[in-house]
Amino acid sequence: MEQVTAKTETLASGPRDVLGELLKKGAQEMLAQAVEAEVAAYIAAHADLRDDSGHRLVVRNGYKDEREIQTGVGSLKIKQPRVDDRRVGARKRITLSSSGVR
């Protein structure tokens, strides 16, 4: 019987590697969409909070620094949106704690 062995270089650039990258890309896109939707819903839920001039007090404020999180498909980079509570002198400021990213 002849024993067949595969070289490591072949497997690293083969179908499994392509599938793994595709899964990671899809997971990263889904996570980004979920976080953006969660932030949008949070801001919409607090749209009635306004100052004397009619400006919203809970608003988007850019993004936090990009970071990596570990998932079942590997390490993913995530750029989490910031939410700013602009109420002055409030006893308890509103903070967003995402259920998807911690």
Secondary structure, 3 states (H helix, E strand, C coil): CCCCCCCHHHHHCCHHHHHHHHHHHHHHHHHHHHHHHHHHHHHHHCCCCECCCCCECEEEEEECCCEEEEECCEEEEECCEEEEECCCCCCCCCCCCCCCCC
